[in-house]
Amino acid sequence: MSDRSVPPGNQLYFDALDGCCKKIIEKMGDKPITDWRVSDYNTLSSLLGQQTKVYLSENTLKRIFGRLKTSERYYPQIATRNALAQFIGYRDWQEFELVYRSSHPIAKAEEQSKEEVKVDEKKPILKKSVFRSPVMVGFSLIGGLFLIGLFFYFNKERGLNSVKLICENPFGSVPHTAVFALKSDHSFDREEEFRLDCMEEALPATITGNDKITRFFKNPGVVYVTLYHHDKPIDTVSVCLQTKGWVANTGNDTSRAYPIADLRPLDPKNIAVSAAQLDSAGLDTKKPFLIGYSNIHASPISGDNFSFSTKVFAEQNRPGVQCIETTIIVLGEKDRHLLTLFKENCVALSRYSFSELKAVGSEEFLGNLAFNAANGGEIGLTVKNKVVTVTLNGKEALRTKYQKSIGKVMGVKILFSGIGKAVSPKLQDLNTQALF
């Protein structure tokens, strides 16, 4: 399968990916990848999902580690690479890549080559009278042509950087086929290729100014689709997969989704599903899985001024899962707020993301966010003028502030490892008291 998200300069990028895979293998016990069996890949998928919320199938992991052959070398999209980097202790893929390349022979050789070019550029040039040497006339002519080329280059880049991504039908039910195109107030090369990243909710795509492309989305929620040019993000649009009240879906990995009870609305006072419903949905409950409860629709409520509360019940334990998670996500037009909670002995897996502000328990101690919902627990989230307050069982556990607005509230999701239940979740506008 051809992966058109592979950037130029493939060897450097694949070298970094191989380095990341090597560190993952070391973290998993340093067992040679040639000896890995299905159980090893399932264990990695479970641990990766618990820590990063990205669940990868066995075949996807095999492609990443080069154990499943394709016509071209598989290079995972940015959301997957970020998850792999976070799993081995880095903030994201960019941080891992910078650290890795600074100490890697190939990267060093490239930097050394650049330094040699810089040294050559600093060599003194012997001065000759322009009246005596036609060579200087030639240099002047070349310099003029260079400046003209530079002018056209920057005009082209300005045109490309002004390109915007539009979604012709950003609101839909589940499933939904969204249509994307490019527009710009400036002229640009309509054959120039750009890349779309769909947050693991759909395959990445390549698009030009002459194209209209579609992407298929199957999970309730808000997908932030980012437009890249030469691996530089230049625009983002949101696609809202709406529901009629609270609905449930589940899955073992990011490649499959199982709508429960055909996504029919659940009782908002007692949001739950049964083992029989999971079986009817076709879910293999012998493998680790997540249950997601979603309520998605457009609203006038500011994602920077609201209160949210609910009581949740999580499973005490589940075969194959050591740490049971509870996650609250408030989805906005531009970004989201996310809070993932674990019991005390698993708090290193806890994390939060409020707009651009992020923290993970593997990098800083989040002991105040220890939360065990096996016998029920209350979660409160208040955002007032971008100041976030988290309360757990009536006690303040966290207060922090972010900078970038997430826009209007578009939805709420509650996730559990295994079968969980939410009781009477409520999101309310702090200014108007309107309910979501």
Secondary structure, 3 states (H helix, E strand, C coil): CCCCCCCCCHHHHHHHHHHHHHHHHHHCCCCCHHHCCHHHHHHHHHHHHHHHCCCCCHHHHHHHCCCCCCCCCCCCCHHHHHHHHHHCCCCCHHHHHHHHHHHCHHHHHHHHHHHHHHHHHCCCCCCCCCCCCHHHHHHHHHHHHHHHHHHHHHHHHHHHHCCEEEECCCEECCCEEEEEEEECCCCCCCCCCEEEECCCCCCCEEECCCCCEEEEECCCEEEEEEEEECCEEEEEEEEEECCCCCEEEEECCCCCCEEHHHHCCCCCCCECCCHHHHHHHCCCCCCCCEEEEEEECCCCCECCEEEEEEEEECCCCECCECCCCEEEEEEECCCEEEEEECCHHHHHHCEEEECCEEEECCCCCCHHHCCCCCCCEEEEEEEECCEEEEEECCEEEEEEECCCCCCEEEEEEEEEECCCEEEEEEEEECCCCCEC
